[in-house]
Amino acid sequence: MGRDRYVDFIRAWAIVLVVLGHWLITGLVRGPGEEIGAPELLAVVPWTQWLTLGFQIMPLFFLAGGHAAGGSWSRARAAGGTAAGWVGGRAARLLLPAAVYSGAVLLAVGICAAVGVDPDTLALVGWAMAMQFWFLPVYLLLSALTPPLHAAHRRWGVRVPVVMGGAAVLLDGALVAGHDPYLGPLGHLGALTYVLVWGVAYQLGFCWHDGLLPRDGRVSVPLLMAAGGGVAFVALITVGPFPVSLIRVTGQTPSNTDPPSAAMLAWVVAQVGLCLLVAPAVRRFLARERVRRAVRRVGGASMTLYLWHMLPVLVVAAALYLPGIAPDPAFGSGAWWALRVPWLLLLGAILVGLLLVMRPLERWQALLYDRTRPRPGLRRAWPLWLGLATVVAALAHFATRGFAPDGHFPVVAALGLAVGTALVTTTRLTSGGRAVRPSGRQRVVQ
């Protein structure tokens, strides 16, 4: 099967919505002591929680990721590649840009902490620069689990995401009944729902790639998924205990995202169904050359966009808010919402400039990836698995506590990320592995 332009579009569309969503809910205000704060819009203006239904697009990230991974792993297996070689290649592609970004942010945190920057300010900035990191450890885990997950898919097909979804609902019910998913007797199992709920979307990507979900022109199953998931979501937020927000709101219990809830699972199913329903129309739209070029450009810069999109907020804060130049209407007022338009345009212009500046860095990262990614036939792979485990733990720490927890430099997490990334990217040099030549013009890792 050739490359699916619609899958590329899903990734690009998801990236754009993630960036716009984060920018939209981020608002800066000047305090009485001239300090800069960032009130939580979803908590201060509760009706905005309904907006998260349009901006919570991560199910499509995992759907597209599963679609791509299923095809890539199938080709790697056919070419004689090993699970370790394939997982290592996927991990290295994700880790190199994440490590460069993290290294730059951690260097800035270390300098600011050394010169005595206010710890509260440093903690806020460190959190803002890590708010998108929850995705990385979950996606790395699912990538590492792809070989056994795909083996289950080949044997049981659609039944696998159905069983995973059922297990997620049962586990979430136990967590909600315990009233505290972190401190209760089942709290240590809460992290498993991340793999189960997002794994459903990932596994559905396998099914989509292999034709187990209806293709263009057949709407019965996608319509059932969209309608059934939507009805279940409405029931869970009205009759059930779950909030409407599909993004974490401080103090809101239970949460739909931290860990992912049964309501989030319903939204996953609904969004996947809707994605399949609109596929024919979007594919016709993608037939236009200008549209395809735009999708390719966004897709090519997707990791940079995802990692660096909060930096323009800090630039605007330093350039306009600290000197008191920016207008400062009441947070959430009509005037504040009117200023969202120039706010988004300004951030977008800065981000475009940042992308242009970072093109040489992206080319360097691509060259480094080609030289360091593990061999497709890798067999002695214990450094790879140890490195992945270390990296996942470090990224999870950043995702939950930011780059400057309590205003301090995260020494252990920073070392964990550095050591883990080094283990993954040097596996090619320290472990054996036979060369595997992909058939035709295909590459083993895609």
C-alpha positions as CSV (number, residue, x, y, z in Angstrom):
1,M,0.0,0.0,0.0
2,G,1.4,3.4,-1.0
3,R,1.6,6.4,1.3
4,D,-1.8,7.6,2.3
5,R,-2.1,11.4,1.9
6,Y,-5.1,11.5,4.2
7,V,-3.0,10.1,7.0
8,D,-0.4,12.8,6.4
9,F,-3.2,15.4,6.4
10,I,-4.5,14.0,9.8
11,R,-1.1,14.5,11.3
12,A,-0.8,18.1,9.9
13,W,-4.3,19.0,11.0
14,A,-3.7,17.6,14.5
15,I,-0.5,19.6,14.8
16,V,-2.2,22.8,13.8
17,L,-5.0,22.3,16.2
18,V,-2.7,21.5,19.1
19,V,-0.7,24.6,18.5
20,L,-3.8,26.9,18.2
21,G,-5.4,25.3,21.2
22,H,-2.5,25.8,23.5
23,W,-2.1,29.4,22.3
24,L,-5.8,30.1,22.7
25,I,-6.0,29.0,26.3
26,T,-2.8,30.7,27.3
27,G,-3.4,34.2,28.6
28,L,-0.8,36.5,30.2
29,V,-1.7,39.1,32.9
30,R,0.3,41.6,34.9
31,G,-0.1,41.3,38.7
32,P,-0.2,44.1,41.2
33,G,3.5,43.7,41.7
34,E,4.2,43.9,38.0
35,E,4.8,40.2,37.9
36,I,3.5,38.2,34.9
37,G,0.9,35.4,35.5
38,A,-0.9,32.9,33.3
39,P,-4.4,32.2,34.8
40,E,-5.9,28.9,33.8
41,L,-8.6,29.8,31.3
42,L,-10.5,26.6,31.6
43,A,-10.8,27.1,35.3
44,V,-11.4,30.8,35.4
45,V,-13.9,30.8,32.5
46,P,-15.6,27.4,32.8
47,W,-17.7,27.6,29.6
48,T,-14.4,27.4,27.6
49,Q,-14.2,23.8,28.6
50,W,-16.6,23.1,25.8
51,L,-14.0,24.3,23.3
52,T,-11.8,21.4,24.2
53,L,-14.2,19.1,22.2
54,G,-12.8,20.7,19.1
55,F,-9.2,21.1,20.1
56,Q,-8.7,17.6,21.7
57,I,-7.3,16.0,18.6
58,M,-4.8,13.6,20.1
59,P,-7.0,10.5,19.2
60,L,-6.1,11.3,15.5
61,F,-2.4,11.5,16.4
62,F,-2.5,7.9,17.7
63,L,-4.8,6.7,14.9
64,A,-2.4,8.0,12.3
65,G,0.6,6.7,14.3
66,G,-0.9,3.2,14.4
67,H,-1.6,3.4,10.7
68,A,2.0,4.3,9.9
69,A,3.5,1.9,12.4
70,G,1.5,-1.0,11.2
71,G,2.7,-0.6,7.6
72,S,6.2,0.2,8.6
73,W,6.6,-2.8,11.0
74,S,5.0,-5.1,8.4
75,R,7.6,-4.0,5.8
76,A,10.4,-4.4,8.3
77,R,9.4,-7.9,9.2
78,A,9.1,-8.8,5.5
79,A,12.7,-7.5,5.0
80,G,14.0,-9.6,7.9
81,G,14.3,-6.8,10.4
82,T,14.1,-7.4,14.1
83,A,11.7,-5.8,16.7
84,A,14.6,-4.1,18.5
85,G,16.0,-2.6,15.2
86,W,12.6,-1.3,14.2
87,V,11.7,0.1,17.7
88,G,15.1,1.6,18.0
89,G,14.7,3.4,14.7
90,R,11.3,4.8,15.6
91,A,12.5,5.8,19.1
92,A,15.6,7.6,17.7
93,R,13.5,9.6,15.3
94,L,11.4,10.9,18.1
95,L,14.2,11.2,20.7
96,L,16.7,13.3,18.8
97,P,14.5,16.4,18.4
98,A,13.1,15.9,21.9
99,A,16.5,15.7,23.4
100,V,17.7,18.8,21.5
101,Y,14.7,20.8,22.7
102,S,15.0,19.5,26.3
103,G,18.7,20.3,26.3
104,A,18.1,23.9,25.2
105,V,15.3,24.4,27.8
106,L,17.3,22.8,30.6
107,L,20.3,24.9,29.8
108,A,18.1,28.0,30.1
109,V,16.6,26.7,33.3
110,G,20.1,26.1,34.8
111,I,21.3,29.6,33.9
112,C,18.2,31.2,35.3
113,A,18.4,29.2,38.5
114,A,22.1,30.1,38.9
115,V,21.5,33.9,38.5
116,G,18.6,33.9,41.0
117,V,15.5,34.1,38.8
118,D,12.3,34.0,41.0
119,P,11.5,30.3,41.6
120,D,7.8,30.7,41.0
121,T,8.4,32.4,37.7
122,L,10.9,29.7,36.7
123,A,8.5,26.9,37.7
124,L,5.7,28.5,35.6
125,V,8.0,28.9,32.5
126,G,9.3,25.4,33.0
127,W,5.8,24.0,33.1
128,A,4.7,26.0,30.0
129,M,7.7,24.6,28.0
130,A,6.8,21.0,29.0
131,M,3.0,21.1,28.8
132,Q,3.0,19.1,25.6
133,F,5.4,16.4,26.9
134,W,2.8,13.9,28.1
135,F,2.4,12.7,24.6
136,L,6.0,11.6,24.2
137,P,6.3,8.8,26.9
138,V,2.9,7.4,25.9
139,Y,3.8,7.3,22.2
140,L,7.2,5.8,22.9
141,L,5.6,3.1,25.0
142,L,3.2,2.2,22.2
143,S,6.0,2.2,19.7
144,A,8.0,-0.1,21.8
145,L,4.9,-2.4,22.2
146,T,4.1,-2.3,18.5
147,P,5.6,-5.8,17.6
148,P,3.4,-7.7,20.2
149,L,0.4,-5.4,19.6
150,H,0.6,-5.9,15.9
151,A,1.0,-9.7,16.4
152,A,-2.3,-9.6,18.4
153,H,-3.8,-7.5,15.6
154,R,-2.8,-10.1,13.0
155,R,-4.4,-12.8,15.0
156,W,-7.6,-11.2,16.4
157,G,-8.1,-8.0,14.4
158,V,-10.8,-5.6,15.6
159,R,-11.3,-7.6,18.8
160,V,-8.0,-6.3,20.2
161,P,-9.1,-2.6,20.5
162,V,-12.5,-3.8,21.8
163,V,-10.9,-5.8,24.6
164,M,-8.5,-2.9,25.4
165,G,-11.4,-0.5,25.5
166,G,-13.3,-2.8,27.8
167,A,-10.3,-3.2,30.1
168,A,-9.9,0.6,30.2
169,V,-13.6,1.1,31.2
170,L,-13.3,-1.4,34.0
171,L,-10.1,0.1,35.3
172,D,-11.4,3.6,35.1
173,G,-14.5,2.6,37.0
174,A,-12.3,1.2,39.8
175,L,-10.3,4.3,39.8
176,V,-13.3,6.6,40.0
177,A,-14.9,4.4,42.7
178,G,-11.7,4.9,44.7
179,H,-12.1,8.7,44.4
180,D,-8.4,9.3,44.0
181,P,-6.6,7.8,41.0
182,Y,-3.2,8.6,42.6
183,L,-3.5,7.8,46.3
184,G,-6.1,5.1,46.3
185,P,-5.4,1.4,46.5
186,L,-5.5,1.1,42.7
187,G,-3.6,4.4,42.1
188,H,-0.5,2.7,40.7
189,L,-2.6,1.2,37.9
190,G,-3.8,4.6,36.7
191,A,-0.9,4.9,34.4
192,L,-2.1,1.8,32.6
193,T,-5.1,3.6,31.3
194,Y,-2.8,5.8,29.2
195,V,-1.7,2.8,27.3
196,L,-5.2,1.3,27.1
197,V,-7.2,4.3,26.0
198,W,-4.6,5.8,23.6
199,G,-3.7,2.2,22.6
200,V,-7.3,1.8,21.3
201,A,-6.8,4.6,18.8
202,Y,-3.3,3.2,17.9
203,Q,-4.7,-0.3,17.4
204,L,-7.6,1.1,15.3
205,G,-4.8,2.5,13.1
206,F,-3.6,-1.0,12.5
207,C,-7.1,-2.0,11.5
208,W,-7.5,0.9,9.2
209,H,-4.2,0.2,7.5
210,D,-5.1,-3.4,6.9
211,G,-8.7,-2.7,5.6
212,L,-10.5,-4.0,8.7
213,L,-12.3,-0.7,9.0
214,P,-14.5,0.4,6.1
215,R,-12.9,2.4,3.3
216,D,-14.3,5.3,1.3
217,G,-17.9,4.9,0.4
218,R,-19.1,2.6,3.2
219,V,-20.5,4.6,6.1
220,S,-22.4,2.2,8.3
221,V,-19.5,1.3,10.8
222,P,-17.9,4.8,10.9
223,L,-21.4,6.3,11.4
224,L,-22.0,3.8,14.2
225,M,-18.7,4.6,15.8
226,A,-19.2,8.4,15.6
227,A,-22.8,8.3,16.9
228,G,-22.2,5.6,19.5
229,G,-19.1,7.3,20.8
230,G,-20.8,10.7,20.9
231,V,-23.9,9.4,22.7
232,A,-21.7,7.5,25.2
233,F,-19.6,10.7,25.8
234,V,-22.8,12.8,26.4
235,A,-24.1,10.2,28.8
236,L,-20.8,10.1,30.8
237,I,-20.6,13.8,31.2
238,T,-24.3,14.3,32.1
239,V,-25.5,11.2,33.9
240,G,-22.0,10.0,34.7
241,P,-19.3,11.6,36.9
242,F,-17.0,13.0,34.2
243,P,-16.5,16.7,33.3
244,V,-16.9,18.0,29.8
245,S,-13.3,19.3,29.5
246,L,-11.0,17.0,27.5
247,I,-8.0,18.9,28.8
248,R,-6.9,18.7,32.4
249,V,-8.4,21.4,34.7
250,T,-6.7,22.0,38.0
251,G,-8.8,20.7,40.9
252,Q,-11.2,18.8,38.7
253,T,-11.9,15.3,39.8
254,P,-12.2,12.9,38.0
255,S,-10.2,14.2,35.1
256,N,-10.8,13.0,31.5
257,T,-7.1,13.1,30.7
258,D,-5.1,12.5,33.8
259,P,-5.4,9.6,33.5
260,P,-7.6,9.1,30.4
261,S,-11.2,8.3,31.4
262,A,-14.0,6.3,30.0
263,A,-15.4,9.6,28.6
264,M,-12.1,10.2,26.8
265,L,-12.3,6.6,25.4
266,A,-15.8,7.4,24.1
267,W,-14.4,10.6,22.4
268,V,-11.6,8.5,20.8
269,V,-14.2,6.2,19.2
270,A,-16.4,9.1,18.1
271,Q,-13.4,11.0,16.6
272,V,-12.1,7.9,14.8
273,G,-15.6,7.3,13.3
274,L,-15.9,10.9,12.2
275,C,-12.4,10.7,10.7
276,L,-13.4,7.8,8.6
277,L,-16.7,9.4,7.6
278,V,-15.1,12.6,6.2
279,A,-12.2,10.7,4.5
280,P,-13.8,10.7,0.9
281,A,-14.4,14.5,1.0
282,V,-11.0,15.3,2.4
283,R,-9.2,13.0,-0.1
284,R,-10.9,15.0,-2.9
285,F,-9.7,18.2,-1.3
286,L,-6.2,16.7,-1.1
287,A,-6.2,16.2,-4.9
288,R,-5.2,19.9,-5.2
289,E,-1.5,20.3,-5.6
290,R,-1.4,23.4,-3.4
291,V,-3.1,21.6,-0.6
292,R,-0.7,18.7,-0.8
293,R,2.3,21.0,-0.7
294,A,0.9,22.7,2.4
295,V,0.3,19.4,4.1
296,R,3.8,18.2,3.3
297,R,5.4,21.4,4.7
298,V,3.5,21.2,7.9
299,G,4.1,17.5,8.2
300,G,7.8,17.9,7.6
301,A,8.0,20.4,10.4
302,S,5.6,18.6,12.7
303,M,8.0,17.7,15.4
304,T,9.5,21.1,15.5
305,L,6.1,22.7,15.6
306,Y,5.0,20.4,18.4
307,L,8.1,20.9,20.6
308,W,8.8,24.6,20.1
309,H,5.4,26.2,19.8
310,M,5.3,27.6,23.3
311,L,8.6,29.5,22.8
312,P,6.8,32.4,21.0
313,V,4.6,32.9,24.1
314,L,7.8,33.5,26.1
315,V,9.1,35.9,23.5
316,V,5.9,37.9,23.5
317,A,5.9,37.9,27.4
318,A,9.4,39.2,27.5
319,A,9.0,41.8,24.7
320,L,5.5,43.1,25.4
321,Y,4.2,42.1,28.8
322,L,7.3,42.6,31.0
323,P,7.8,46.2,29.9
324,G,4.0,46.8,30.2
325,I,3.5,47.5,26.5
326,A,0.8,45.0,25.9
327,P,-2.8,45.9,26.6
328,D,-4.1,44.2,29.7
329,P,-8.0,43.9,29.7
330,A,-9.8,41.9,32.3
331,F,-9.0,38.2,31.8
332,G,-11.8,36.5,29.9
333,S,-13.6,39.8,29.1
334,G,-15.0,40.7,25.6
335,A,-11.9,42.9,25.0
336,W,-9.6,40.1,26.0
337,W,-11.3,37.8,23.5
338,A,-11.0,40.4,20.8
339,L,-7.3,40.6,21.4
340,R,-7.0,36.8,20.8
341,V,-6.9,37.5,17.1
342,P,-3.8,39.7,17.1
343,W,-2.3,37.4,19.8
344,L,-2.6,34.3,17.6
345,L,-1.3,36.2,14.5
346,L,1.7,37.5,16.4
347,L,2.5,34.1,17.8
348,G,2.1,32.5,14.4
349,A,4.5,35.0,12.8
350,I,7.1,34.4,15.5
351,L,6.8,30.6,15.0
352,V,7.2,30.9,11.3
353,G,10.4,32.9,11.8
354,L,11.6,30.3,14.3
355,L,11.0,27.5,11.8
356,L,13.1,29.3,9.2
357,V,15.9,29.8,11.7
358,M,15.8,26.2,12.8
359,R,16.0,24.6,9.3
360,P,19.8,24.0,9.6
361,L,19.1,22.3,13.0
362,E,16.5,20.1,11.4
363,R,18.9,19.0,8.7
364,W,21.6,18.3,11.2
365,Q,19.1,16.2,13.2
366,A,18.2,14.2,10.1
367,L,21.8,13.6,9.3
368,L,22.5,12.5,12.9
369,Y,19.5,10.2,12.8
370,D,20.8,8.4,9.7
371,R,24.2,7.9,11.4
372,T,23.0,6.8,14.8
373,R,19.7,4.9,14.4
374,P,20.0,1.2,15.4
375,R,20.5,-1.3,12.6
376,P,17.3,-3.0,11.3
377,G,18.7,-6.4,12.2
378,L,19.7,-5.5,15.7
379,R,19.6,-8.4,18.1
380,R,21.8,-7.8,21.2
381,A,19.5,-4.9,22.3
382,W,19.6,-4.6,26.1
383,P,21.1,-1.1,25.9
384,L,18.2,0.0,23.7
385,W,15.5,-1.3,26.1
386,L,17.3,0.1,29.1
387,G,17.6,3.5,27.4
388,L,14.0,3.5,26.4
389,A,12.8,2.8,29.9
390,T,15.1,5.5,31.3
391,V,13.9,8.1,28.7
392,V,10.2,7.3,29.3
393,A,10.7,7.8,33.0
394,A,12.5,11.1,32.4
395,L,9.9,12.4,29.9
396,A,7.1,11.4,32.3
397,H,8.7,13.5,35.0
398,F,8.9,16.5,32.8
399,A,5.3,16.0,31.6
400,T,4.0,15.9,35.2
401,R,6.3,18.5,36.9
402,G,7.7,20.6,34.2
403,F,11.3,21.5,33.5
404,A,11.8,23.5,36.7
405,P,9.7,21.8,39.5
406,D,9.4,24.2,42.4
407,G,11.8,26.5,40.6
408,H,14.7,24.1,40.7
409,F,16.8,22.3,38.1
410,P,15.6,18.7,37.7
411,V,19.0,17.0,38.0
412,V,17.9,13.4,38.1
413,A,15.4,13.7,35.2
414,A,17.9,15.6,33.1
415,L,20.5,12.9,33.6
416,G,18.0,10.2,32.9
417,L,17.1,11.8,29.6
418,A,20.7,12.3,28.6
419,V,21.8,8.8,29.5
420,G,18.7,7.2,28.0
421,T,19.0,9.0,24.7
422,A,22.7,8.1,24.6
423,L,21.9,4.4,25.1
424,V,19.3,4.4,22.3
425,T,21.4,6.4,19.8
426,T,24.7,4.5,20.4
427,T,23.1,1.1,20.3
428,R,24.3,0.9,16.6
429,L,27.9,1.2,17.8
430,T,27.7,-1.1,20.8
431,S,25.4,-3.9,19.7
432,G,25.6,-6.4,16.9
433,G,23.1,-6.6,14.1
434,R,23.2,-7.8,10.5
435,A,22.5,-5.4,7.7
436,V,19.0,-5.6,6.3
437,R,18.3,-4.3,2.8
438,P,14.7,-3.1,2.2
439,S,13.2,-4.4,-0.9
440,G,12.7,-2.0,-3.8
441,R,12.8,1.6,-2.7
442,Q,11.2,1.1,0.7
443,R,13.0,2.0,3.9
444,V,12.6,-0.2,6.9
445,V,12.0,2.7,9.3
446,Q,9.3,5.2,8.2
